């Protein structure tokens, strides 16, 4: 999950907004998109992990500061009423603050933004999931692609009707 979550953050800097990524994931069959899930679980848990890892993170490793900036602003998800979305009425609503942070991070890194279709978003997410799954198989962490699919379906909400991210391998 961390591999595709990280790549979704790169998509934020490059092309998409949280609500577009989440909508593409729901359209594909997920009950919630990655940013809705993060807001529900709380952004501070992953932030604490990123801060602990900062001292040992290779300088050449690609990194996005969008989530860090949201946490620094006190936007820790639903529990604070704001994360990737605003929760004024209890339901997620797109946030002008988050869009501003994303645009600032894009500009600071010299990214030219473009639109992404829902299919392009899901193609990219699925590619990252499969690549990570292939690495897990190569390392011997999982015995088969089917094992990964079962975990993704039963543990991470991958749409059962799609067969799992490794189904086509």
Beta strands, then each sheet from edge to edge (+ up, - down):
strand 1: 85-86
strand 2: 93-94
sheet 1: 1+ 2-
end
